[in-house]
Amino acid sequence: MRKIKADASAFLLALILLLLGGGIGFTILALRSDPIEEALSGDRVIRTLFIIEGDKKPLSSYVLFYYPETKRAAIFDIPGEVGLIIQRINRVDRIDTVYDPQRVSVFEREIEKFLGVDIDFSIVIELENLGKVVDLIEGVELFIPAPVEIYEKDNIILFPSGVTRLDGHKAQRYITYELPEEDRELAHFRRQRFFLGLIKRMGEKAGYLKQAPVAQIYQELLKTPMDNRTRTRLFDELAKLDTNRVNIQSVGGISREVSGQRLLFPLYDGNLIKEIVRQSLAALTRQMEGAVSERVFTVEVLNGTVTAGLAGRTADLIRGFGYDVISIGNADRSDYEITEVVDHSGYEDMVKTFAEIIRCQNIRFRPELEIPLQNLEYGSDFTLIIGKDFNGRYASGE
């Protein structure tokens, strides 16, 4: 009798251990099989590619980097005219040449190589569906700095200046209209403002978009390899970011004509954009106190050499790393041998991070001056004085 009870107890214990082990194993397997949960549990930056597709080509492509721990994000705008050596076709061409609506992953791989990072998720919104999404979230609010008036045969486009809410049809027109005098950067900036407004509005309407009747319509408007649960969790997270404090960085480069088309060739053979991405990821995950974590530091760039235009070119480089260059000019003299950075902010870690961009070891820390409020003038956080040791990218210190 005792043996039977012992056997029964042993069997019950074994069954409990088996169920417990199975439950743990199932949970681990579930986390591994759910990419969004794996990303959130891993305390890392989530990388999502958003594509607005028009005529079966990317009208706009954005990679959004989001760090759940701090609820901070960075966005990179990848223009379709970026010129690269496309190995699949063995020639220099636009990055969007490889885009295929049926095989978006091929385009995604090119962007991964270009930025030097892996992409976790991708979402494609066709232009027609974009209008439906905007109507579903009851419009996208934008600030339009100057009125737009286009009068052509069967094509009248009117956008008043100021804050306005675009419905689906107007949103489609806003990101697709073309002006002869509008340069590439302004056109990209306009689309970037719309994308930020779209992400913001989707976050505001996150609860509404999860309601069963709405969710069924919504999920059909987005083309993505994610299942509905993963997509919902991702957008729940993105709803937490403050888009008013997120800047979109455009890929910079030199425009050249190749085989009858204008291509944008990234600076330093594409190595600069990879370094900018690395710096941005480090900034997202860096723990800082108070308002410093959201602050955009300002820079004054002064040319301390006889090389004309060096301050302007260096300012473009600095802007690429997310700094606000508020002043460009000549230093007090033109015979600086060594490049130096002068700190006015009082944030020692931040000025060192800034100086690392150009490998400058010569940093001077200047205490903040006590200035009467009535005479307070907005100045820069850092002053960069370019010396003869600067080769246009790095300072050698020699």
C-alpha positions as CSV (number, residue, x, y, z in Angstrom):
1,M,0.0,0.0,0.0
2,R,2.8,2.4,0.9
3,K,4.6,1.5,-2.3
4,I,1.5,2.3,-4.3
5,K,1.2,5.7,-2.5
6,A,4.9,6.4,-3.0
7,D,4.7,5.5,-6.7
8,A,1.6,7.8,-7.0
9,S,3.4,10.7,-5.3
10,A,6.5,10.2,-7.5
11,F,4.3,10.1,-10.6
12,L,2.4,13.3,-9.5
13,L,5.7,15.1,-8.8
14,A,7.1,14.1,-12.2
15,L,3.9,15.3,-13.9
16,I,4.1,18.7,-12.1
17,L,7.8,19.1,-13.0
18,L,6.9,18.1,-16.6
19,L,4.1,20.6,-16.8
20,L,6.2,23.3,-15.2
21,G,9.1,22.7,-17.5
22,G,6.8,22.6,-20.5
23,G,5.2,25.9,-19.5
24,I,8.6,27.5,-19.1
25,G,9.7,26.1,-22.4
26,F,6.5,27.2,-24.1
27,T,7.0,30.7,-22.7
28,I,10.6,30.9,-24.0
29,L,9.5,29.6,-27.4
30,A,6.6,32.1,-27.6
31,L,9.0,35.0,-26.8
32,R,11.4,33.8,-29.4
33,S,8.7,33.3,-32.0
34,D,7.2,36.8,-31.3
35,P,9.8,39.3,-32.6
36,I,8.2,42.3,-30.9
37,E,8.3,40.7,-27.5
38,E,11.8,39.5,-28.1
39,A,12.8,43.1,-28.9
40,L,11.1,44.5,-25.9
41,S,12.5,42.0,-23.5
42,G,16.0,42.4,-24.9
43,D,16.3,46.1,-24.0
44,R,17.4,47.2,-27.4
45,V,16.5,49.6,-30.2
46,I,13.6,48.6,-32.4
47,R,14.2,49.3,-36.1
48,T,11.3,49.7,-38.4
49,L,11.2,50.5,-42.2
50,F,8.2,52.6,-43.4
51,I,7.7,52.8,-47.1
52,I,5.1,55.1,-48.8
53,E,4.7,53.5,-52.2
54,G,3.5,55.2,-55.3
55,D,3.4,53.7,-58.8
56,K,5.1,50.6,-57.4
57,K,8.1,52.5,-56.3
58,P,9.0,54.1,-52.9
59,L,7.8,57.6,-52.8
60,S,9.4,57.9,-49.4
61,S,11.4,55.5,-47.2
62,Y,12.0,56.1,-43.5
63,V,13.9,53.9,-40.9
64,L,12.5,54.6,-37.5
65,F,14.8,53.7,-34.5
66,Y,12.8,53.5,-31.3
67,Y,14.3,52.7,-27.8
68,P,11.5,51.5,-25.5
69,E,13.5,52.1,-22.3
70,T,13.6,55.9,-22.8
71,K,10.7,56.3,-25.3
72,R,13.1,58.1,-27.6
73,A,13.4,57.8,-31.4
74,A,15.5,58.8,-34.4
75,I,14.4,58.7,-38.0
76,F,16.4,58.5,-41.2
77,D,15.0,59.5,-44.6
78,I,16.4,57.3,-47.4
79,P,15.9,59.1,-50.7
80,G,15.3,56.8,-53.7
81,E,17.9,58.6,-55.7
82,V,20.8,57.5,-53.4
83,G,23.5,56.2,-55.7
84,L,25.1,52.9,-54.9
85,I,26.9,50.0,-56.5
86,I,24.0,47.5,-56.7
87,Q,25.5,44.1,-56.7
88,R,22.4,42.4,-57.9
89,I,22.6,44.2,-61.2
90,N,26.4,44.9,-61.1
91,R,26.3,48.6,-61.8
92,V,25.9,52.0,-60.1
93,D,22.2,52.9,-59.9
94,R,19.5,54.3,-57.6
95,I,18.9,52.4,-54.4
96,D,15.2,52.0,-55.3
97,T,16.0,50.2,-58.6
98,V,15.8,46.9,-56.7
99,Y,12.4,47.7,-55.2
100,D,9.8,45.1,-56.0
101,P,6.3,45.4,-54.4
102,Q,6.2,41.6,-54.2
103,R,9.6,41.3,-52.7
104,V,10.1,44.2,-50.4
105,S,12.8,42.3,-48.4
106,V,15.3,42.8,-51.3
107,F,15.0,46.6,-50.9
108,E,15.1,46.2,-47.2
109,R,18.4,44.3,-47.4
110,E,20.0,47.1,-49.5
111,I,18.9,49.7,-46.9
112,E,20.4,47.4,-44.1
113,K,23.8,47.4,-46.0
114,F,23.6,51.1,-46.6
115,L,22.9,52.0,-42.9
116,G,25.0,49.2,-41.4
117,V,22.2,47.9,-39.2
118,D,19.6,45.1,-39.3
119,I,15.9,46.1,-39.7
120,D,13.4,44.3,-37.5
121,F,10.1,45.2,-39.2
122,S,8.8,46.7,-42.4
123,I,5.5,48.4,-43.3
124,V,4.4,49.5,-46.7
125,I,1.5,51.9,-47.3
126,E,0.4,52.2,-50.9
127,L,-0.5,55.8,-51.9
128,E,-4.2,54.9,-52.5
129,N,-4.3,53.2,-49.1
130,L,-2.5,56.1,-47.4
131,G,-5.6,58.3,-48.1
132,K,-7.8,55.7,-46.5
133,V,-5.5,55.4,-43.5
134,V,-5.6,59.2,-43.1
135,D,-9.4,59.3,-43.3
136,L,-9.6,56.4,-40.8
137,I,-7.6,58.4,-38.2
138,E,-9.7,61.5,-39.0
139,G,-7.0,63.5,-40.7
140,V,-3.3,64.5,-40.1
141,E,-2.6,67.9,-38.7
142,L,0.3,69.9,-40.2
143,F,1.8,73.3,-40.1
144,I,2.2,74.7,-43.7
145,P,4.6,77.6,-43.6
146,A,3.6,79.2,-46.9
147,P,0.4,78.9,-49.0
148,V,0.5,76.6,-52.0
149,E,-1.5,77.5,-55.1
150,I,-1.2,75.5,-58.3
151,Y,-3.5,76.2,-61.2
152,E,-3.1,73.8,-64.1
153,K,-5.6,72.3,-66.5
154,D,-7.7,69.8,-64.5
155,N,-5.2,70.1,-61.7
156,I,-5.9,72.7,-59.0
157,I,-4.0,72.3,-55.7
158,L,-4.6,74.8,-52.9
159,F,-3.1,74.6,-49.4
160,P,-3.5,77.6,-47.0
161,S,-0.7,78.5,-44.7
162,G,-0.8,77.8,-41.0
163,V,-2.0,74.8,-39.0
164,T,-4.4,72.6,-41.1
165,R,-5.8,69.1,-40.9
166,L,-5.5,67.1,-44.1
167,D,-8.0,64.5,-45.1
168,G,-7.0,61.5,-47.1
169,H,-7.3,63.1,-50.6
170,K,-5.5,66.2,-49.5
171,A,-2.8,64.2,-47.9
172,Q,-2.1,62.3,-51.1
173,R,-1.9,65.6,-53.0
174,Y,0.3,67.2,-50.4
175,I,3.1,64.6,-50.6
176,T,2.9,64.2,-54.4
177,Y,2.6,67.7,-55.9
178,E,5.6,69.1,-57.7
179,L,6.7,72.7,-58.1
180,P,9.3,73.7,-60.8
181,E,11.1,76.0,-58.3
182,E,11.0,73.6,-55.4
183,D,14.4,71.9,-54.8
184,R,14.9,68.3,-53.7
185,E,15.5,69.2,-50.0
186,L,12.3,71.2,-49.7
187,A,10.3,68.4,-51.3
188,H,11.8,65.8,-48.9
189,F,11.3,68.2,-45.9
190,R,7.6,68.5,-46.8
191,R,7.1,64.7,-46.9
192,Q,9.1,64.3,-43.7
193,R,6.7,66.7,-41.9
194,F,3.8,64.7,-43.1
195,F,5.3,61.4,-42.0
196,L,5.9,62.7,-38.5
197,G,2.3,64.0,-38.4
198,L,1.1,60.6,-39.6
199,I,3.0,58.7,-36.9
200,K,1.8,61.1,-34.3
201,R,-1.8,60.8,-35.3
202,M,-1.7,57.0,-35.5
203,G,-0.3,57.1,-31.9
204,E,-3.1,59.3,-30.8
205,K,-5.7,57.0,-32.3
206,A,-4.1,53.8,-31.2
207,G,-7.0,52.8,-29.0
208,Y,-9.5,53.5,-31.7
209,L,-7.5,51.5,-34.3
210,K,-7.6,48.4,-32.1
211,Q,-11.4,48.3,-32.0
212,A,-12.5,45.1,-33.8
213,P,-14.4,46.6,-36.8
214,V,-11.8,49.3,-37.3
215,A,-8.8,47.0,-36.9
216,Q,-10.1,44.7,-39.6
217,I,-10.1,47.7,-42.1
218,Y,-6.9,49.1,-40.8
219,Q,-4.8,45.9,-41.1
220,E,-5.8,45.5,-44.8
221,L,-4.4,49.0,-45.6
222,L,-0.9,48.1,-44.3
223,K,1.3,45.6,-46.1
224,T,3.7,43.9,-43.7
225,P,5.1,40.5,-42.9
226,M,4.1,41.1,-39.2
227,D,1.0,39.3,-37.9
228,N,-1.8,41.5,-36.4
229,R,-0.7,40.9,-32.8
230,T,2.9,42.0,-33.5
231,R,1.8,45.0,-35.5
232,T,-0.5,46.1,-32.7
233,R,2.2,45.7,-30.0
234,L,4.6,47.7,-32.2
235,F,2.2,50.6,-32.7
236,D,1.3,50.5,-29.0
237,E,5.0,51.2,-28.3
238,L,5.4,53.8,-31.0
239,A,2.3,55.6,-29.6
240,K,4.5,56.5,-26.5
241,L,7.1,58.5,-28.4
242,D,6.9,62.3,-28.5
243,T,7.1,63.1,-32.3
244,N,7.6,66.8,-31.5
245,R,11.1,65.9,-30.2
246,V,12.0,63.6,-33.0
247,N,14.1,65.0,-35.9
248,I,14.3,63.3,-39.3
249,Q,17.8,63.1,-40.6
250,S,18.2,63.1,-44.4
251,V,21.0,61.3,-46.1
252,G,23.5,63.8,-47.4
253,G,25.8,63.5,-50.4
254,I,27.0,64.9,-53.7
255,S,24.6,65.0,-56.6
256,R,26.0,63.8,-59.9
257,E,24.6,62.8,-63.3
258,V,25.1,59.1,-64.2
259,S,23.7,57.6,-67.4
260,G,21.2,60.5,-67.8
261,Q,19.9,60.5,-64.3
262,R,20.8,62.5,-61.1
263,L,22.1,60.3,-58.3
264,L,22.9,61.3,-54.7
265,F,26.2,59.8,-53.8
266,P,26.7,59.5,-50.0
267,L,29.8,61.3,-48.5
268,Y,32.9,59.3,-47.8
269,D,31.7,56.3,-49.8
270,G,28.8,55.7,-47.4
271,N,30.9,55.4,-44.3
272,L,29.7,58.7,-42.9
273,I,26.0,57.7,-42.8
274,K,27.0,54.4,-41.0
275,E,28.8,56.4,-38.4
276,I,25.9,58.8,-38.0
277,V,23.6,55.9,-37.4
278,R,26.0,54.4,-34.8
279,Q,26.1,57.8,-33.0
280,S,22.3,58.1,-33.1
281,L,21.8,54.7,-31.7
282,A,24.3,55.4,-28.9
283,A,22.5,58.7,-28.1
284,L,19.1,56.9,-27.9
285,T,20.4,54.4,-25.4
286,R,22.4,56.8,-23.3
287,Q,20.9,57.5,-19.9
288,M,20.8,61.2,-19.2
289,E,19.1,63.2,-16.5
290,G,16.3,65.7,-16.9
291,A,15.8,67.8,-20.1
292,V,19.3,67.0,-21.3
293,S,18.1,63.7,-22.8
294,E,15.8,65.5,-25.2
295,R,18.0,68.5,-25.9
296,V,19.4,69.4,-29.3
297,F,22.8,71.0,-28.7
298,T,23.7,74.0,-30.7
299,V,27.1,74.6,-32.5
300,E,29.0,77.6,-33.8
301,V,31.5,76.7,-36.5
302,L,34.4,79.0,-37.1
303,N,37.1,78.7,-39.8
304,G,40.5,79.2,-38.4
305,T,42.3,78.5,-41.6
306,V,42.8,80.2,-45.0
307,T,40.7,77.5,-46.8
308,A,37.6,79.2,-48.2
309,G,34.2,77.5,-47.5
310,L,35.6,75.1,-44.9
311,A,33.2,76.2,-42.2
312,G,30.2,75.7,-44.4
313,R,31.2,72.2,-45.4
314,T,32.0,71.3,-41.8
315,A,28.6,72.6,-40.7
316,D,26.9,70.3,-43.1
317,L,28.9,67.4,-41.6
318,I,27.9,68.4,-38.1
319,R,24.2,68.8,-39.0
320,G,24.3,65.2,-40.2
321,F,24.9,64.1,-36.7
322,G,21.8,65.9,-35.4
323,Y,23.3,69.1,-34.1
324,D,21.8,72.5,-34.7
325,V,24.4,74.7,-36.3
326,I,23.3,78.3,-35.5
327,S,26.3,80.2,-36.7
328,I,29.1,79.9,-39.4
329,G,31.9,82.3,-39.8
330,N,35.6,83.1,-39.6
331,A,37.7,82.8,-36.4
332,D,39.6,85.7,-34.9
333,R,42.6,84.6,-36.9
334,S,43.4,82.3,-39.8
335,D,46.5,80.5,-38.5
336,Y,45.1,78.0,-36.0
337,E,47.3,75.0,-36.2
338,I,45.2,72.7,-34.0
339,T,41.4,72.3,-34.2
340,E,39.7,73.0,-30.9
341,V,36.2,72.7,-29.3
342,V,35.1,75.3,-26.7
343,D,32.3,74.2,-24.4
344,H,29.8,76.8,-23.2
345,S,27.1,74.3,-22.0
346,G,28.7,72.8,-18.8
347,Y,27.8,69.3,-19.9
348,E,31.3,67.7,-20.0
349,D,30.0,64.3,-21.4
350,M,28.1,66.0,-24.1
351,V,30.9,68.1,-25.4
352,K,33.2,65.0,-25.4
353,T,30.6,63.2,-27.5
354,F,30.5,66.1,-29.9
355,A,34.3,66.3,-30.2
356,E,34.5,62.6,-31.0
357,I,32.7,63.2,-34.2
358,I,35.8,64.7,-35.7
359,R,38.2,63.0,-33.3
360,C,39.2,66.3,-31.7
361,Q,41.1,65.9,-28.5
362,N,41.6,69.7,-27.9
363,I,38.6,70.7,-25.7
364,R,38.4,73.9,-23.7
365,F,35.8,74.2,-20.9
366,R,34.6,77.7,-20.4
367,P,32.3,78.4,-17.4
368,E,29.0,80.0,-18.1
369,L,29.1,83.8,-17.9
370,E,26.8,85.6,-15.6
371,I,24.8,87.8,-18.0
372,P,22.0,90.1,-16.9
373,L,18.6,88.9,-18.1
374,Q,17.9,92.1,-20.0
375,N,21.1,91.5,-22.0
376,L,20.7,87.8,-22.5
377,E,21.6,86.7,-26.0
378,Y,21.1,83.2,-27.3
379,G,24.5,81.6,-27.9
380,S,25.8,78.1,-28.9
381,D,26.5,75.2,-26.6
382,F,29.8,74.4,-28.4
383,T,32.1,76.4,-30.6
384,L,34.2,74.5,-33.1
385,I,37.3,76.3,-34.3
386,I,38.8,74.6,-37.4
387,G,42.6,74.4,-37.5
388,K,45.1,73.3,-40.2
389,D,45.1,69.8,-38.8
390,F,41.5,69.3,-40.0
391,N,41.2,67.4,-43.3
392,G,37.5,68.0,-43.8
393,R,36.5,65.0,-41.8
394,Y,38.9,64.5,-38.9
395,A,41.3,66.5,-36.8
396,S,44.7,64.9,-36.5
397,G,45.8,67.1,-33.6
398,E,49.2,67.6,-35.2
